């Protein structure tokens, strides 16, 4: 019997993780599928296996109940606000074609009804303050369309807030932190019910935002700096501030943010295949998606340099140790990244994260908080109706 015990335990964890996973409400706060679909000229309601990390059918199969889709462009080649409208139109059209499977929910009642009916709740997260083009009134339009958070900056900086990338750039000459208009933006977000997202922001912007907001914030897709010291991750004092604010940090699956050893290995891998990736970019393909295609083509090589899910769980453990189980969630960054932990390749693999929580001894109620309950709490405080 003892020889079968490890197998029995593994089977029990697998069965239990499936049960807990699919009875919980799973919310992912950051997925770039809409940008990927536009770039690749495909639709979310097609079978995108081998093309995207996500599609409508696989969201259901992976247990995703509630997805906030990133609304993003870098603004270099297109008008940010106009492109945002196009991205929202794209998801709205998918929902219109699939009313039995997906709802762009704008009220709490609509969210409850969709979840009860087993439909995917879709909302939007505007990734970067540059998307409002210095017009505070555009926040109202975003909210009416279903945007429920805005990341104050992307890697670039609007005129009113500084990003993590610019704050560490010695050539950056703009204002650091929030200026007066930036503080007005946050006040308007608080009033509307657009959650303040502090992923991507610089430290000066972070602290100004924490001092200005009257509602809990989120980090829609960030990890712990103490585990991997890159500027996209949050330092311990920032993590503690989010906890004190009542907010939630949603773990990013991107290997370069998860694993401190990954960047060097990835650089060597992509250098080896640079001619191919450069050729793809030359056709007009976005560089991130070109790299993803290279990673998929040379799967054995790319898998060999990916971190194990346990490295991601070190970030989880660190955050929980600092601020508790009530302040952690999921923000995968699927379809915006070319590498994730080995066990988390696509949206089908979310149950692996639940399994990792069970192995750590977390009870059903705590697992439900991490998978979605913590975000729903913050959402309700920001959006009581």
DOPADO-548327 format. One record per residue: x, z, y of N, C-alpha, C in turn. Coordinates in steps of 0.05 Angstrom, whole numbers, plus 5000, padded with zeros to 4 digits. Each point is the difference from the previous one (the first is absolute). Layout:
BEGIN
XZYXZYXZY/...
//
This chain:
BEGIN
501650004976498450005024501750005025/502250155000501650025024501249735009/500449824980501049745008498049835015/497450064997498049855013499150135026/501150245005499150155024500649855026/502449905004500649855025498149775004/499449854978498249775002497250105007/499150224988497450115006499850095029/502150135011500050095028499849765018/501649794994500049765017497349875000/498749994977497349884998498050165016/500250274998498150175014500349975030/502549985010500549965029498849735009/500449794983499049745007497050005002/498750124980497150014999498950175024/501350225005499150185021500449875028/502249865003500649875026497949785005/499249854980498049805004497350125008/499350234987497550135006499950115029/502150145007500250115027500249785021/501649804994500549795019497449865008/498449924980497749845005497550165009/500250264998497750165011500650095028/502549985009500850075027499549765018/499750055026499849795020502949935009/500949764995502749935007499949845026/501550105020500349875026502949925003/500449755007502749915007499949925030/501750125016499849955029501649775010/501549864982501649775011500549794979/498749775003500549774982499949755018/502049834996500449765016498849754988/498050034982498949774985498949795019/498850075022498849805017502149825012/502350115009502249845010501149824978/500350124976501149854978498249774992/497450045000498149794993500149775020/500150065026500249805020502649844997/502250154996502649874998500249824975/498850094978500249854975497749814996/498150005019497649824998498450054975/499450254995498350084978497950195010/498250084983497850185008500050254983/499250225011500150264986498150004976/497949845001498150004977500749804979/502449885001501149844978501750184982/500649904976501950144983502849945010/501350215012502649965013502250134983/499650034975502150114982502449825002/502350125005502549845003500449895027/498050035018500149905027500150225020/498250194997499850235017500150264983/500550225013499850264986497050074997/498349885015497250095002498149764998/497750054990497649825003497650174995/497649895006497650164999499550124972/500449834980499550094972501950224992/502649975007502050204992499850265016/498949995024499550255014498250174983/497849884990498150154982501450104975/501649834988501350074975502150225003/501250015024502050215006498850255010/497350015004498750245009499950045029/500649785016499950035029497149995010/499250205014497250025010499849935030/502250035014499850005029502749905010/500049755012502549885009500049955030/502050105014500449935028502049775001/499149775009501649765000501649985026/502649964998501749975024499349755016/499650045025499549775019502549985017/501549794995502749985010501049725005/501649965021501949785003502250115018/502349884999502150105018499849905028/498249815005499549905027501949795010/501949924983502049815009499049715002/498249934982499149724998497049975007/498550224998497249995004499150225020/497749965011498850205017499050234983/501150245004499450234982497050064997/498650025023497250074999498349784986/500649755007498549784987500549994970/502550054993500750004971498650234986/499850235013498650234989497149934994/498749865019497349914995499849824976/502049824997500049824977500250164974/501850205000500350164976497550154993/498750115020497550144994497849814991/499949765012498149804991500549934971/502649994992500749944972498850204980/500450255006498950214982496950015002/498949975024497149995003498849784983/501449774999499049784984500050064970/502150144991500250084972497750194993/499550195018497850194996497349854999/499649815018497549855001499649844974/502149904988499849854975499650184976/500750255003499950194978498550265007/497549985009498550245009499650204978/500249924975499650194978502650154993/502349925013502650114993501450145023/499449925025501650095022498450025026/500550215015498650055025502050075022/499849875023501550095023498350225014/500750254994498450235008500850095028/497950065016500550085027498850285007/498550114981498850265004500550164975/499850275002500450174977497849944979/497549955009497949944982500649754984/501149795013500849764986502250054980/501850175007502250084981498850134976/498350195004498750154977498449814983/498549825012498449824984501749814984/502249905012501749824985501450144977/501050245004501350154979498050054977/497650085007498050064980499349754983/500149775013499349744987502449884985/502450135002502449904987501249765014/499449975026501249785016502550095014/501849815005502450065014499450045030/500750235011499750055028502549875014/499549825018502149875015499850085030/502350085011500250045029502749895008/500650035026502449885011501850215013/502649964997502050155014501749815017/499950035026501449825018503050095000/501749824991502950084997501649925025/500050185019501749955024498449995025/500750165020498650005026500249745015/502049834993500149745013497649834994/498450074980497749844993497850025021/500050215017497950025021500949865026/502549915001501049845022499650155027/500650255000499850175025497250015012/498049944984497250015009498650224984/499550225013498850234986497149944990/498749805013497349934992499949864973/502349894992500149874974499750214977/500650255006499650214980497050014992/498349975019497150014995499249784981/501149765004499349774983501150054972/502450104998501250074973498250204986/499150205014498350204987497449884990/498849845017497449874992500449824975/502449894998500549824977500650164974/500550265003500650164976502850114998/501549985022502750125000499750305003/501350154982499750295001502650155003/502249865003502550125010501649785014/501850095017501949815012502850134999/501949864989502850085001501049965028/501050205013500749985028502049785006/502049974982501949785002500449894973/500949754999501349894976502950045005/501749834989502950025005500749925029/498249845012500349935028498650215017/500349995026498750205017498249865021/497550095002498449915023501250135025/498849935023501150105025499650315003/498350114983499250285005500950204978/501549904980501050184979502549884987/501850174991502549904988500050044970/501049794986500150004971502550144989/500050054974502450124987502349815003/499549744998502249815001501249985028/498350005020501049985028501350265009/499050224992501250265009502850044991/500749884977502750034990501849765008/498949815015501549765008501350065028/502650005002501350065026499449795021/499149774992499449795019497150025011/498550184989497250035009499950135027/498749885019499950115027497250095009/498149984981497350085007499650305001/497650085007499350285001499950124972/501150234996499950144974497750205000/498549984979497650174997497649865011/497950165007497649895011500150015031/499349795013499750025029497150085006/499250015025497350095008497949834986/500449745000498049824987499850064970/502350054987500150074972498350254994/500250195017498450254996497049945004/499449825018497249925003499049854975/501749844988499349874975499250204979/501750214996499450204980497450145006/499550075025497550135008497649834993/500349735005497849824994499649974970/502250004985499850004971498550244989/500850245011498650244992497049995006/499349895023497249995007498449804982/501349784994498649794984499850094971/502150124990500150064971502149834986/501949895015502249854988502350204996/500750054975502050204993502749915010/501550195011502749955010501949994976/501449784997501949974977502850005011/501750184990502750035010502249884982/499249854980502049844985501249795020/502649944997501449815016500950105027/498950225010500750075028502750145001/501249995024502450155005499450305003/502150164999499650295002498850095026/500949875022498850085026497149935001/499249774989497249934999498450194982/501350074978498750194981499250265014/502050125014499550265012498049985023/500149795015498049965021497249974989/499849854977497449964988498950264989/501750164987499050254989499150195023/501349995023499250175022497549905014/499549734998497749885014497450004984/500249944975497649974984498450274997/497449974999498350244995498849994972/500849804984499049964973502349984980/499550054975502149974980501049714998/502549974996501349744998500549934970/500949754996501049934973502749865004/501650014979502249804996498949824978/499349765007498649834981501849904977/502649995005501849904979502950095006/500650254994502750115006500850204978/502750054998501050184981501750225014/501650154984501550235011502949925005/500850055025502849945009502050174984/499350244993501950174985500749894973/498249844989500649874974501449735003/499249855020501349755007500149975030/502450045012500250015029500049725014/497749885000499549755015498150075022/500149865023498550075023497049964997/499149864979497249964995498850254986/501750184990499050244987499950235020/498550214993499550235017501950234995/501250115021501750234998498350254995/501350214991498650244992498350125023/501250005024498450115022497649845007/500249734996497749835004497950054978/500950034975498150054978498550265006/501550215008498750255006498049975023/500649845020498249965023497449864991/500349804981497649874990498350204985/501250184984498550204986498650195020/501350095020498950185020497749865015/500249745004497949845013497649964982/500350054974497849954981500049724988/502149855005500149724992501049964971/500449754993500749934973502249795000/502050034983502249814997499549844974/499749745003499449834977502549864991/500750044975502549914989500249694999/502349905009500649724999501549944974/499249784986501349944975502549825003/500749925024502249815003502650124991/501349864981502550114988502150085020/500349855022502050065020499450265015/497550085001499350265013499950234979/499749924975499950204978502850094992/501749814994502550044987502449955018/501650205005502349975018502249814989/499949944974502049824988499149724999/497449955007498949734995501049795018/500350065026500749795020502649854992/502050154992502649884993499649814976/498550094980499649844976498349755007/498050045017498349775007501649795016/501750095018501649825016501749824982/501250124979501649844981498349804984/497650104992498249834985499149755016/499150055025499149785017502249825009/502450115004502249835007500649804978/499750104975500549824977498049775000/497750045010497949794999499249915028/501950025019499449945028499449715005/501349824985499449715005497149944994/499050124978497149954994498250125020/500550255008498350135019500149865027/502349915009500349855025498549744999/500049874977498549754996497050055003/499050224990497250075002499250055029/501750155014499550065028500049755016/501749814993500249745014497449844998/498450054980497549864997497850135017/500750225013498050135018498950264988/500850074976499050244987501350255014/498350205004501050265011502250104982/502150125013502450094985499350214979/498250185007499250224982498849884974/498349795003498849894977501949824985/502049885014502149854986501650194982/500750245010501450194984498450104977/497450025004498250084978500049804978/500049745007500049794981502650004984/502350055013502550024987500050244980/498950225009499950244983498349944975/497849865004498349934977501349804981/501549815011501349804984502250134982/501550185012502250134985499250294994/497850024985498750254996501850214986/501549914980501750194985502150125019/501249835017502050105019498850185021/497749925011498850165021498950274989/499050004976499050254988502350194996/502349904994502350174994501050165023/499349925025500950155023497750165013/497649994989497850155011500250304992/499150185018500050284993497850074979/500350224987498050114982497950145017/497650024991497850135014500850295007/501850124984500850285005501450035027/501349785010501350025026497950025022/497849844997497850035018498850284999/499850114976498850274998501850215012/502549955003501850195015499150025029/499149775012498950015027497550165000/498349954981497450154998500650304998/501750084982500750284996501050125026/501749865014501350105024497850055021/498249815004497950045020498250224993/499250024974498250224991501450275005/502550014994501550265004499950085029/500249815018500050065029497350075011/497949844992497450035014497650024982/500549984973497750044982498749754990/498450044980498649784986497949865017/499050145021497949895016500949795020/502549935000501149825021501649764989/499349924975501449774988497949814989/500549745003498349794989501649754992/498649784997501249754991499849785022/502249875006500049775018502049804990/499349864979502049864983501749795015/498849865019501449775013500149764981/498350004979499849774983499449755016/501149784991499849735012501449985027/501550225007501849985024502850074992/500550044974502650074989500849834977/502649974995500949844978501050174976/499950275003500950174978498750275003/499050114977498950264998501150134975/499650274997501050124975499149854975/501650024980499749834976497250024988/498850245001497450044987497749925019/500649925025497949955020500249725010/499749804983500549725007497649885016/497650084993497649885014497950225002/497749935011497850195003498950094973/500649864979499150084973501450264991/502250075013501750214991499650275013/498050025017499450265013499750234980/498849954976499750234981502750124993/502249855003502650124994500750225019/499149985025500550215019498350254993/497649954991498450234991501250144976/501149844982501450114977502350175008/501549915021502350165010499150275011/497750005013498950255011499250194977/498849894979499250174977502550124987/502149844997502450104989501250245016/499450005026500950225017498250244999/497849984985498350234996497850035020/499549795017497850025019497349994987/498150165010497350004990498449775011/497749964988498349775008499450005030/499350245011499250025028502349925019/502450094993502349935017500649704998/499849894976500549714996498049845016/497550095000497949865015500650005030/501250225010500850025028502149795007/502049984983502249825005499149714999/498349934980499249734996498249905023/498550185012498349915022498750215016/499650244989498650215014501350085026/502650015001501450085024499549815023/500149744994499449805020497150025009/498150044982497250015007499550245019/501450224996499750225018500949935028/502349875003501049915026498149805012/499049824983498149795010497550135012/498950204986497550125010500450165026/502350115004500650145025500249805023/501249774994500249795020497449855004/498549974978497549845000497850164988/498750185015497950174988497449844993/499749765011497649854994500449774979/
//
